[in-house]
Amino acid sequence: MGGTEHLTVRREGATLVLTLNRPEAKNALSLPMLVGLYDGWLAADEDDAVRSVVLTGAGGCFCAGMDLKALAGKGMEGEQYRDRMTADPDLHWKAMLRHHRPRKPVIAAVEGHCVAGGTEILQGTDIRIAGASATFGLFEVARGLFPIGGSTVRLPRQIARTHALEMLLTGRPYSAEEAAGIGLIGRVVPDGTALAQALEVAERVNACGPLAVEAVKASVYESAELTETEGLAAELKRGWPVFATDDAKEGARAFAEKRPPVYRRA
């Protein structure tokens, strides 16, 4: 089902689960991990049987950021993937959801560290659930670096600017409770349960009409770049055709017959 030595892929019903799998390095981003991530996003987009994606990390950690040595392909770990980066120099940005937005909903299940590049990837996900002891933060300025994964653009659009600037300019860690308080994540759950609860949310998404789900997600992101008037016009253009689909008719029949709908993406 794909994946690499640092990124595992498995199916849970209609959900594709991508697991950052380098726990000995707190799942720091490596070239094999980035290649696996990008391939995972593409696999989810191309397979109509996949209706949602859950992104998580192995070993009680989400992601501690970029491993620059590993990304450079030093040693044997990344050597076999150099040609992928040569063929597509933008691959790492697509993997980190900076230059790619999957059409299926992406749910983050966070345990432990989700910092630097981990917090940057997080901003590309749609729904975010974290264990109570998870830690977030953009530490780049504290190290004399720049959070070039998109945070200076995306973070102020996702949370209040004052909170975004405090996170960006202090380089300090944030607890899960504080991250939820400023709106970076949506839900705090007991440690060790983030993945299970993310899969429950995914199941709820999967039970909905897939064409409607994808259109709603696309509309939310598209309209964020528009004025209200432009956004409302774009919403009608994207949303109205959904009412003419077989999925919409099935949803209405199932409601009338008091049974679960069976959607077929038509």
N, C-alpha and C positions, 0 to 999 in steps of 0.2 A: 504493500500500500504506500510505498514511498518512504520518505524520511531519510535521515543521515545518522551518523554516529552521535550527533549532538541534538537531534530533533526527531522525536518519535511521533508517529501518526497512527491513530486507530479510529475505528468507527464505533459509535454508541447509537445504534438506531440511525436516525437521520442527522446525527450530529457528528462532525469531524472534530476529533480532539487532537490538538497539536501541543506537545509537551517539550518545553526547553529542557534538554537532558544532559546537563554538564554539572551535576551537583557538587563535584569536588572543587569547582571554581565558582560556586554560587550562580551557576547558569549564566556566566558572563558570555556575551555574544562572541561567537567565533565564526569563521568562514563556513564550516560545515553547518552550523546552526542557521546562519542567514540563508544559505542555499536551501536548506530544508524548509525554512519558514516560507520563503517565496514560492517554492514548489507547492507547499501546502495551501497557500492562498489561491493559487491557480487551480489546484485540484478541486477545491471547494467551489470555485466559480464555475468550473466546467462540468461538474457533476450535478444534474438536476435532482438526484436522490439525496444530496446533501442540502439541508435547509438551514443549518446554523453551524457555527464553529465555536469551540471553546479553546481558549489559549491558557495554558498553565505552565508550571515549572515543576521539575522533579526535586525530591529531597527536601521538601519544606521551604523552598525558596523560589521566587519568581524569576528575577533577573537583576544582577548587580551591575549591569552596564556593559560597556564595550571592552573587550580584550583586544587591545591594539596589536599586540604581538601575534595573536591567533588570527586576527583579521588580515594581517599582512601575509599570512600563509607561511610563517616561519616554522621550519621542521616539517614533519610528515603529516601532521594533523590536517592541514588545509591544502596540502600540495595538489591533491587530485581535483580540487575545485577552482584552481587558479584560472583555468580556461573559461569557466562560467563568468567570472568577474571581468575577464578580458573581453568576452563577447558582449557583456552587458554591464558597463561600468556603473549603472544605476541600480544594480541588483540589490545592494545592501539597503538603499533607501526604500525600495519597494518592499523588501522583507520587513522593514521596521514600520511599514504603513505610512511612510512619509510621502511616497510618490505612488501609492496604490491604495485603493479603497475596495475591499471585497464587496460584492453585491449581496452576500449573505450576512446576516447579523453575526457579529463577533462578540463573545462574552468572555471577559477576563476573570480567571479564578486565581486570586493572589494569596500566597502564603509567604511569610518571611520578607526578605529584601526585595523591593521593587524600586530601585533607585537609578539615577543617571539615565542611561539608555533604557532601563526597564520602565521608568516613569514616562520616557518619551514614546515607547511602543504603546504603553497603556493609553495614551491620548488618541491613538488610532483605533481603539476598540469602542464598542457601542454600549455595552452594559458591563459594569465592574463590581465584582464581589470580592471582599478581602477578609482573611482571618484577622482576629482581634489583635494579634501581635505583629501584623505586617508593618513594614516601614517603607515610606515613600520619600522622594526628594530629588532635586536636581542639584548635584554637588559640583557641577562644572566650574562655576566662578570661584569656588573655594580652592580649586586646583589650577586657577589661571586659565581655564578653558572656556569654550562657548558651547552651549547645548544646541548643537547644530542639527539635531534630529527633528526639529520643527517646533520646539517648545515655545520660543519667543513669539511665534505666530499663533499656534493652536491653543496654548494654555489660557491666554487672556480671552479667548472666544468661548472657553468652556467653563471657566470660573471667574469670579469677580476680579477685575484688574488689580485691585490692591492685594488680593491673595496671590494672584499670579506673580506679581512683581516681588512680593516678599519671598516666595519660593525660589524665584529665579535669581534674586540678588543677594540672598543670605546664604544659599547653599546648605541649609540646615535640614535635618531629618524631620519627618512628620509621622506621627502615629496614625494608625488606621482610623481611630476616632476623629482625629483632627482632619484627616484627608476627607472623611465623610462630611464633616462639618462645613468644609469649604466647597464641597460638591465635586471633588476629584473622583471619588468613588461613590457608588450608590448604596452599598449595603455592607455592614460589618457583621461577621458571623463567627461562631466559636472556631478557634484554631483547629485546623485539620478538616474542616467541613466545606471550605470554599468550592472545591471541585464538585462535590456532591450537589451543593446548592446551585452552582452554575449549570450543571446538567439538568436540574429540575426546571430552571428558567428556560433552558434550551428546549426541553420537551414541550413547554407551553408555547414557545415560538413555533416549534415544528408542527403543532396541532392546528395552527392558523393557515389561512390560504397563502401559499408561497409567493404567488404573483403579487398579492396585496402587501405582504411583508416586505418584499424587495422594493416595491414602488414607494411604500411609506418611508423606508430608510433612505432611498435615493432623494425623495422630496425634502426630507429634513435637512440633508446636507446641501442640496442644491439651493434651497431657499435661504440658507444661512449667508450666502454671498449676495443676496438680492435685497432690494427695498421690499417693504411689506406688500406694496401693490404688485411688484414684479413677482414676488414669491407666491402670492395668491393666484396669479395667472398661471404660473408654472405648475402649481399644485393641481389646478383643474386639468391642465394638459396631460399631466402624468397620471392623475388619479381617476379621471372620468372613464378612460378605457377599461379600467379594472371591473367596472360594473357590467360590462358586456361579456365577461369571460365565463367559461363553464364553471370555474371555481366559484364565482359569485352566485351562479344559479344553484350550485350544490350547497353552498352555505345557507341559502334561503330555504331550500328543501329540507336540509338537515334540521334547521331550526323549527320549521313547521312540523316535522315528523318526530321531533324530540329525540334525535340520535346524533352521535358524533359525525361530523362531515368527513368525507373521503375526497381529498383534493388531488387533482391530476395535472396541475400546471397547464391549464388550457383556457 
